[in-house]
Each structure stands twice: as C-alpha cells, then as structure tokens.
Amino acid sequence: MSLKKWSGSLVIGISLALGVAGGYWFAHLRMSEVPSTVPEQSLNSPNERKALYWYDPMYPQQKFDKPGKSPFMDMQLVPQYASGAGDRATVSIDPSLTQNLGLRFATVTRGVLDSSLNVTGILAFNERDVAVIQARTSGFVERVYAHAPGDVLKANAALADILVPEWAAAQTEFLALKRSGDAELLAAARQRLLLTGMPAALITQVGRSGKVQPYLTLTSPIGGVLQELNVRAGMTVAIGDTLARVNGLSSIWLAVAIPESEAGTLTVGQTVEARLPAFPGTTLNGKVSAILPETNSDSRTIRVRVELPNPDGHLRPGLSAEVRLNRSTEQSVLWVPSEAVIRTGRRALVMLAAGAGRYRPVEIQLGQESDGRTAILKGLEEGQKVVTSGQFLLDSEASLKGVVIGAEDESPPGAAGSSLHEADGQIVEINDKEVTLAHGPFKTLGMPGMTMTFPLAKPALMQELETGDKVRIGVTQTDDGLRVDRLDKSGSQP
C-alpha cells in the first residue's frame, strides 16, 4: 500500500472514532438532564380527565366507584370519563345518522284531550223492570199453560187458571142485586167483589154476561222473560203466595268493571259505545246511569251501570260487550304521543331534541292517557320536540355517558327512592327475606296489578303475617329493583 493511501485511511478512522465518542457524550448529557421519576404533579394535571365511575359494558346499568374486575364477566371494568358540563346534560349524535338510527320526532302540543276508556262489560237484566205475580185470594190450580222459566212472554200472556170457590157465592149475590135495580146495594156488592181479589175486568164481564165466573186466569202484566213459575195443576194457593216473576226486556243493563285508578274520571250521564261480538258491525249507544258505591276488593274495580234500549228484544243477559267510555275535558293540556314516554319505574322521561344532533333526557309528570296520547302536567313546554322512535337507544347512551337528569342521579348506589309507592294485595308466600304478593296496581309507578316476589327491607315485616292475609303494601325503588318497606294488614292504620 502506498503512503498516500495509508494516510487517507487513517484520517477516515480517526473521524469515525471521534463521531462515536461525541455521540455517546451528547446522549449521556441529555439523559443526565432527564429526572429518574415522573413528577407527581404531571399525573394529577388539571387537564387529566377524571373518571365518573367504572362499569361493565355487558351490564352498563351497574356502576362502580373504583376500578377492578367485573363481578359479572371475566374482564376489567371500563372507566366512564366526565366531559364538559354541557356534554353531561346532552347526548350528541351526528345529524347524518338520524335516519340510520330510525329516529322519529313529535311536537309537544297543547289542546283539549278528548279521551276514552276501553273496557269490557256483561249484559244483565234491568232489575227495575220486574213484575211479580201473587195470589190475591185462596183457590185451586185447575190448569197451567205450557210455559217454563226462561220462556220469553208477551204482555198479558196466560200462565194458569185458578178456581176460587168463594167467588161463586159473591158473584151470585152481585147478579141478584143487579136485577133488583138497587144502585146502592149493587155498588156495595161490587166493592165486596173487589175486596175478595177479583179483578175489575172480571167483575165487568160477570155483569155483562150475567153468568158466574169462579175462575181467575193469571196473566203476565208485561212482556219479558219468565224467571219463576211456582204453580202446578191441582195445587192449593193461598193469599200472598208468589206464583210467577217476569223480567222485562224493553231495556237492559250493561255492567262494566272500571279500574279504581280511573274512578275519578267517571260521571253519571257519560256517553258510552258498546259493541257485541254477537252482532258484528252494530254499535249501541247509551249513558252511565249509576256508579255503584262498592269496590271489588279482589279485582280493585268499580262497577258502573249503563242502561241500553232494547226495543226488538235482541239483547239478552249474559252477552259480553266491548265498551268505550267517552271522556272529554274542557281544560287545555299539553300532550305527547304515548310512545315517546320512557318509564323507568322510578320516574317518567322523554328524550328532548335540543337541535344540532343533541338530545337531552327530561323528567316529566304524566297525566291521563288515551288513544295513544299522554297528557304532560310538568316538565315540557309547547312547541318542543321529543323523540318518539329510537329514544331507548339514546337513553342507553345517556346512561353510559353519565348524563345528569336530576338530583335523583346523585343518590348513592343502593339507596332507596325517596317516595313510598302503595297498593293493596294478598300474601301468596312469605319468609324472613322475601314475600310473594298478588297485588293491585301501583298507580304512582304506572305498574299494573300482578303476582310477583319482592325482597323485604327487614325480617320484622313478616311478624304476625301469614299466607292469605290481605295487606296494604308500601314499596320503594332501589338500584336493585322494588323493595317492600311496609306491610300492614288491611284495616290497620298506616
């Protein structure tokens, strides 16, 4: 190798060595400037997001106050972070996804809410249209006409012929006095015939024919159904015996059972429409004639009586009917479609459209409901828009985001609801931990009557109670569901 080439290689080697040494020195200098641990304040930076709670995505309704493993699934809990205050009050959805999610809306409307109540009823006899046929004199049954209980009779239909022996002598005296021409004695004899129970029409017939008529023909004074027939040929009847009973069919009663929660909306004279499966396409119109004072303790219903005309006699007791009670109020109210209401058991909500793809859950107070519309007593204003389809998706998203609805959300997990919801019921089964109840509706919860099992708030509630007892129930809402906090025997004071 020549001296020139060797000198060039030496220069290159020295340059590489100096570069490596310089780089090592610079890196060591930079690393010496970095502290060995991260400053504590960087972990608690004001800009660091704070977790509201932790949850299992498979059971998002259950919230936990610290991280850890899910008690439901083999996975770690997921934190839900708080955003800005505005975000905690609303759920935001890209407006372009509104159609894909199937969201539909309705406007809060003010107006008169004409409503109706649909129930069932049973036709029954009009107990005011009854004729009772009794014996007004003693005698013997000579003949019974071909009738039996259940037959439909026309007015003045013959039922039986009765021989009255004492009439023969009285009528003979009456005819003798008539031939004598003594008007005063004739009037006295006529009065005696009336007192023996002889009908005025028969006395007139005897006077015209001049023949003794000792037979009384029992007839039905009205047309209707023969309910009783207590005469047989050859039997003896005495004064005051009930021989027959006829129930008229010119009008008929419709007995309707109304839930006690609707009792406050009933009025005498309220119009009613009835449709009978026996007569398809026919609508009968009537009015509420009476609201009976007693409530059925088993079904928790009130009986309402409707009187229906029956001129052709086609309506028969025992037929069922679909009944529509029309209710109208002159008071203007706010209302929304019933499908917009979300009932959680503790309260009622709607998802309010706030514009620009934002939705906010609003707690509302419900009024009466009818024909797919629900009156709103509190919580909304006229002209606002609410979600009527897809609102449950938004509600689930709001729950996951920790959207604040009201102060009720701030209650600790497991805390009982502040209000006590009451209903009547009967104990099906009970022990020191839970009770199975056949209960009526919890009106404040919008929960219908049913049979279900509830946990007891404390074992002492079962003391002096046993299966079959009728009780007044008080339940509260917890995060685990409804819990019985009070059980009182019916008749005791709360």
C-alpha positions in Angstrom: 0.0 0.0 0.0 1.3 3.4 -0.8 2.0 6.1 1.8 -0.8 8.3 0.3 -3.5 5.6 0.6 -2.4 4.7 4.1 -2.7 8.3 5.2 -6.3 8.6 3.8 -7.5 5.5 5.7 -6.0 6.8 8.9 -7.9 10.1 8.6 -11.2 8.3 8.0 -10.7 6.0 11.0 -9.9 8.9 13.3 -13.1 10.8 12.1 -15.3 7.8 12.9 -13.9 7.3 16.3 -14.4 11.0 17.1 -18.1 10.8 15.9 -18.9 7.8 18.0 -17.3 9.4 21.1 -19.1 12.7 20.5 -22.5 11.0 20.1 -22.0 9.0 23.3 -21.1 12.1 25.2 -24.1 14.1 23.9 -26.5 11.3 24.7 -25.1 10.9 28.1 -25.5 14.6 28.7 -29.2 14.6 27.5 -30.0 11.6 29.7 -28.5 13.2 32.7 -30.9 16.1 32.3 -34.0 13.8 32.5 -35.2 13.1 36.1 -35.3 9.4 37.1 -39.0 9.6 38.0 -42.0 11.4 36.5 -43.1 14.4 38.6 -46.1 13.7 40.7 -47.9 16.8 39.5 -47.9 15.5 35.9 -50.1 12.6 37.0 -52.6 14.9 38.6 -52.6 17.5 35.9 -55.7 19.7 35.8 -56.1 18.6 32.2 -56.2 14.9 33.1 -59.7 13.5 32.5 -61.5 12.3 35.7 -63.4 9.1 35.7 -67.1 9.4 36.8 -67.4 5.7 37.5 -66.5 2.3 36.2 -68.8 -0.1 34.5 -69.1 -3.5 32.8 -70.0 -3.0 29.1 -72.2 -6.1 29.3 -74.1 -4.6 32.3 -73.9 -0.9 31.8 -76.7 -0.2 34.3 -74.5 -1.2 37.2 -71.9 1.5 38.2 -68.8 1.1 40.4 -66.9 3.8 42.3 -63.4 2.3 41.7 -61.6 0.2 39.1 -61.3 -3.6 39.3 -62.6 -6.8 37.8 -66.2 -7.2 36.8 -68.3 -9.4 39.1 -70.4 -10.4 36.1 -67.8 -11.2 33.4 -64.1 -12.2 33.3 -62.9 -8.7 32.3 -61.8 -5.4 33.8 -64.2 -2.6 34.5 -64.2 0.3 31.9 -64.0 3.9 33.2 -66.5 6.4 32.1 -65.0 9.9 32.0 -66.6 13.2 32.6 -66.5 15.8 29.8 -67.6 19.4 29.9 -70.8 20.4 31.8 -72.7 20.8 28.6 -71.8 17.3 27.4 -73.1 15.9 30.7 -76.5 17.3 30.0 -77.0 16.1 26.5 -76.3 13.2 24.1 -74.8 14.2 20.8 -75.5 12.2 17.6 -74.2 13.0 14.1 -77.2 14.5 12.3 -76.4 12.4 9.3 -77.0 9.3 11.3 -80.6 10.3 12.4 -82.2 8.4 9.6 -80.0 5.4 10.0 -80.9 5.1 13.7 -84.6 5.3 12.9 -85.2 8.4 15.0 -88.6 10.0 14.7 -89.9 13.1 16.4 -93.2 14.7 17.5 -94.1 18.2 18.7 -95.4 18.9 22.2 -99.0 20.1 21.5 -101.5 22.0 23.6 -105.2 21.3 23.3 -108.3 19.6 24.7 -107.6 16.0 25.2 -110.7 14.1 24.3 -110.1 10.6 25.7 -111.8 7.3 26.1 -111.5 4.2 28.2 -111.9 0.8 26.7 -113.1 -2.0 29.0 -115.4 -5.0 28.8 -118.9 -5.5 30.1 -121.7 -8.1 30.6 -125.3 -7.6 29.8 -127.8 -8.1 32.7 -131.5 -7.8 33.4 -132.9 -4.4 34.2 -133.9 -5.0 37.8 -136.2 -2.1 37.7 -138.4 -3.7 35.1 -139.8 -6.6 37.1 -143.3 -7.9 37.5 -144.2 -10.2 40.5 -147.5 -12.1 40.2 -149.0 -13.1 43.6 -152.3 -14.7 44.7 -154.8 -12.2 45.9 -157.2 -14.9 47.0 -157.2 -18.6 48.0 -158.0 -21.2 45.4 -157.1 -24.3 43.5 -154.9 -24.5 40.4 -157.1 -26.0 37.6 -154.8 -25.5 34.6 -151.2 -24.5 33.9 -150.4 -23.2 30.4 -147.4 -24.5 28.5 -144.7 -22.2 29.9 -141.5 -22.7 31.8 -138.9 -20.5 33.4 -136.7 -18.9 30.7 -139.5 -18.5 28.2 -140.0 -15.1 26.6 -143.6 -14.0 27.1 -145.7 -11.3 25.5 -147.7 -8.9 27.7 -151.0 -10.4 29.0 -149.8 -14.0 28.3 -151.9 -16.6 30.2 -150.0 -18.5 32.9 -152.6 -20.6 34.9 -156.3 -20.9 35.7 -157.3 -20.8 39.4 -160.7 -21.9 40.8 -161.9 -19.6 43.6 -165.0 -21.2 45.3 -165.9 -18.1 47.4 -166.3 -16.0 44.2 -169.3 -18.1 43.1 -171.5 -17.0 46.1 -170.3 -13.4 45.9 -171.0 -13.2 42.1 -174.4 -14.8 42.5 -175.4 -12.1 45.1 -174.0 -9.4 42.8 -176.1 -10.6 39.9 -179.3 -10.7 42.1 -178.8 -7.2 43.3 -178.2 -6.0 39.7 -181.6 -7.5 38.7 -183.3 -5.7 41.6 -182.1 -2.3 40.3 -181.0 -1.0 43.8 -177.9 1.0 42.8 -176.6 1.5 46.3 -176.7 -2.2 47.2 -175.2 -3.0 43.8 -172.3 -0.7 44.4 -171.7 -2.3 47.9 -171.8 -5.8 46.3 -169.3 -4.7 43.6 -167.0 -3.4 46.4 -167.1 -6.7 48.2 -166.1 -8.5 44.9 -163.0 -6.2 44.6 -162.1 -7.0 48.3 -162.1 -10.7 47.5 -159.4 -10.1 45.0 -161.5 -10.3 41.9 -160.1 -8.2 39.0 -162.2 -5.2 37.9 -162.3 -6.6 34.3 -163.8 -9.9 35.6 -166.5 -8.1 37.5 -167.4 -6.2 34.4 -167.5 -9.4 32.4 -169.8 -11.0 35.0 -172.1 -8.0 34.9 -172.4 -8.1 31.1 -172.8 -11.9 30.7 -175.0 -12.4 33.8 -173.1 -15.7 34.4 -171.0 -16.7 37.4 -167.2 -16.8 36.6 -165.4 -18.5 39.5 -162.1 -18.9 37.6 -159.1 -16.5 37.7 -156.7 -16.6 34.8 -153.2 -15.4 35.8 -151.5 -13.3 33.1 -148.2 -11.6 32.8 -148.6 -7.8 33.1 -145.5 -7.1 31.0 -143.6 -8.8 28.2 -140.3 -10.3 29.1 -138.5 -13.4 30.4 -140.4 -15.8 32.8 -138.0 -16.1 35.7 -140.2 -18.1 38.1 -143.3 -20.2 37.7 -144.5 -21.7 41.0 -147.8 -23.2 40.1 -148.8 -26.8 39.2 -152.1 -28.3 38.3 -154.1 -29.4 41.4 -152.1 -27.5 44.0 -153.7 -25.1 46.5 -152.6 -21.4 46.6 -153.0 -19.0 49.5 -153.3 -15.3 49.6 -149.9 -13.7 49.2 -148.1 -16.7 47.5 -145.7 -15.6 44.7 -146.8 -17.6 41.7 -144.6 -16.1 38.9 -141.9 -13.5 38.3 -141.3 -11.8 34.9 -138.3 -9.6 34.0 -138.9 -7.1 31.2 -136.6 -6.8 28.1 -137.6 -3.4 26.8 -134.3 -2.0 28.3 -131.3 -3.9 29.6 -128.3 -3.1 31.9 -124.7 -3.3 30.9 -122.5 -4.0 33.9 -119.0 -2.6 33.4 -115.9 -3.0 35.7 -113.7 0.1 35.8 -110.2 0.1 37.3 -110.2 2.1 40.5 -107.4 4.3 39.1 -110.0 5.6 36.6 -112.7 6.2 39.1 -112.1 9.9 39.3 -112.9 10.4 35.6 -116.4 8.8 35.8 -119.6 10.8 35.8 -123.3 9.9 35.6 -124.6 10.7 32.1 -121.3 9.9 30.4 -121.8 8.6 26.9 -120.9 5.0 26.2 -120.5 3.0 23.0 -120.9 -0.8 23.2 -120.1 -3.4 20.5 -121.2 -7.0 20.9 -119.4 -10.0 19.3 -122.9 -11.4 18.8 -123.9 -8.6 16.5 -120.8 -7.6 14.4 -120.9 -4.1 13.0 -123.6 -2.9 15.3 -122.8 -0.1 17.8 -125.1 0.5 20.7 -125.2 3.9 22.4 -126.1 4.5 26.0 -125.2 6.6 29.1 -123.9 5.8 32.5 -127.0 5.6 34.7 -125.3 4.7 38.0 -121.8 4.4 39.6 -122.2 1.8 42.3 -120.7 2.7 45.7 -118.8 -0.5 46.4 -115.3 -1.5 45.1 -114.4 -5.1 44.4 -111.6 -5.9 46.8 -110.2 -8.7 44.7 -110.0 -7.0 41.3 -109.8 -3.4 42.6 -112.6 -2.3 40.2 -115.7 -0.2 40.4 -119.0 -1.3 38.9 -120.7 1.1 36.5 -124.2 0.5 35.2 -125.2 1.5 31.7 -128.8 1.4 30.5 -129.3 0.3 26.9 -132.6 0.4 24.9 -133.7 -3.0 23.6 -136.8 -2.4 21.5 -136.5 -5.5 19.4 -135.5 -7.8 22.3 -132.3 -9.0 20.7 -130.1 -8.1 23.6 -130.0 -10.9 26.1 -128.4 -11.1 29.6 -125.1 -12.8 29.7 -123.8 -11.5 26.4 -120.3 -9.8 26.5 -119.6 -6.4 25.1 -116.6 -4.2 24.2 -117.3 -0.9 25.9 -115.9 2.5 25.1 -116.5 5.3 27.7 -116.0 8.7 26.1 -114.4 11.3 28.3 -114.0 15.0 27.4 -112.4 17.8 29.4 -112.7 21.5 28.6 -109.3 22.1 30.1 -106.4 22.6 27.6 -103.4 20.4 28.4 -100.0 19.6 26.9 -99.7 16.2 25.4 -97.2 14.0 23.5 -97.6 10.6 21.8 -97.5 7.9 24.5 -94.7 6.1 22.6 -92.4 9.0 23.4 -92.6 8.3 27.2 -89.8 6.2 28.8 -91.0 4.7 32.1 -88.1 3.5 34.4 -90.2 2.5 37.4 -88.9 5.4 39.4 -89.9 8.2 37.0 -91.1 9.0 33.5 -88.7 10.6 30.9 -88.7 11.8 27.4 -85.7 12.5 25.1 -86.0 16.2 24.2 -84.4 17.2 20.8 -82.1 20.2 21.6 -81.1 20.8 18.0 -77.8 20.1 16.0 -77.9 16.4 16.8 -78.1 16.9 20.6 -80.7 15.2 22.8 -81.4 15.7 26.5 -83.4 13.4 28.9 -86.1 15.3 30.7 -88.1 14.1 33.7 -91.9 14.7 33.3 -95.1 14.3 35.3 -97.7 12.3 33.5 -101.5 13.0 33.3 -104.2 10.8 31.8 -103.5 8.6 28.8 -105.9 7.8 26.0 -105.8 6.8 22.3 -102.1 6.8 22.1 -101.6 10.2 23.7 -100.5 11.2 27.2 -101.1 14.4 29.0 -98.0 16.2 30.4 -98.5 18.0 33.7 -95.0 19.2 34.2 -91.6 19.1 32.5 -92.3 20.2 28.9 -93.3 23.3 27.0 -95.5 23.7 23.9 -93.6 23.5 20.7 -90.7 21.4 21.9 -89.8 18.3 20.0 -89.5 14.9 21.6 -88.2 11.6 20.2 -90.9 9.0 19.6 -88.8 6.2 18.0 -85.2 5.3 18.9 -85.4 7.1 22.2 -84.3 3.9 24.1 -81.0 3.9 22.2 -80.5 7.5 23.2 -81.4 6.7 26.8 -78.9 3.9 26.9 -76.2 6.2 25.5 -77.2 8.8 28.1 -76.8 6.3 30.9 -73.4 5.2 29.6 -72.2 8.9 29.4 -73.5 9.7 32.9 -75.8 12.3 31.6 -77.4 14.2 34.5 -81.2 14.2 34.6 -81.8 15.5 38.1 -80.7 15.4 41.7 -82.0 11.8 42.0 -78.9 10.7 40.0 -76.7 11.8 42.8 -78.1 9.3 45.3 -75.5 6.6 46.3 -75.9 3.2 44.7 -78.4 1.0 46.5 -80.2 4.0 48.1 -83.9 3.6 48.3 -86.2 6.0 46.4 -87.5 8.9 48.4 -91.1 8.1 47.8 -93.2 5.2 49.0 -95.5 3.6 46.4 -98.6 1.9 47.8 -101.1 -0.7 46.7 -103.4 -3.3 48.1 -102.7 -7.0 47.8 -102.7 -10.5 49.3 -99.8 -12.6 50.5 -99.2 -15.7 48.4 -96.0 -16.8 50.2 -93.7 -15.1 52.8 -90.5 -15.7 54.7 -88.0 -13.5 56.5 -86.2 -12.4 53.3 -88.9 -12.0 50.7 -92.6 -12.1 50.0 -94.7 -13.1 47.0 -97.7 -10.8 46.6 -100.8 -10.8 44.4 -101.0 -7.0 44.3 -103.2 -4.4 42.7 -101.7 -1.5 40.5 -99.1 0.8 41.9 -100.6 4.0 40.4 -97.6 6.2 41.2 -95.3 3.8 39.4 -97.7 3.2 36.4 -97.3 -0.5 37.3 -100.4 -2.8 36.7 -101.6 -5.4 39.2 -99.8 -8.8 39.0 -98.3 -11.5 41.2 -94.6 -11.2 41.9 -91.9 -11.6 44.6 -90.3 -8.7 46.4 -87.4 -8.6 48.9 -88.2 -7.4 52.4 -86.4 -4.4 53.8 -86.2 -6.2 57.2 -87.3 -9.6 58.6 -89.5 -7.9 61.2 -92.0 -7.1 58.4 -93.2 -10.7 58.3 -94.2 -10.8 62.0 -97.9 -11.6 62.6 -98.4 -12.1 58.8 -99.2 -15.4 57.1 -100.2 -16.7 53.7 -103.6 -15.5 52.6 -103.6 -12.2 54.6 -104.8 -9.1 52.7 -102.3 -6.3 53.2 -101.5 -2.7 52.3 -98.1 -2.7 50.6 -95.5 0.1 50.6 -92.5 -0.3 48.2 -89.5 1.9 47.4 -87.3 1.8 44.4 -83.6 0.8 44.8 -80.9 0.2 42.2 -81.7 -3.5 42.6 -85.4 -3.0 41.9 -88.5 -2.7 44.1 -88.3 -3.5 47.8 -91.1 -3.9 50.4 -90.7 -1.4 53.2 -94.1 -1.7 54.7 -96.7 -4.5 55.1 -99.9 -3.7 57.0 -102.9 -5.9 57.4 -106.0 -4.5 55.6 -107.9 -2.3 58.0 -104.9 -1.2 60.1 -103.7 2.3 60.0 -100.5 3.0 58.0 
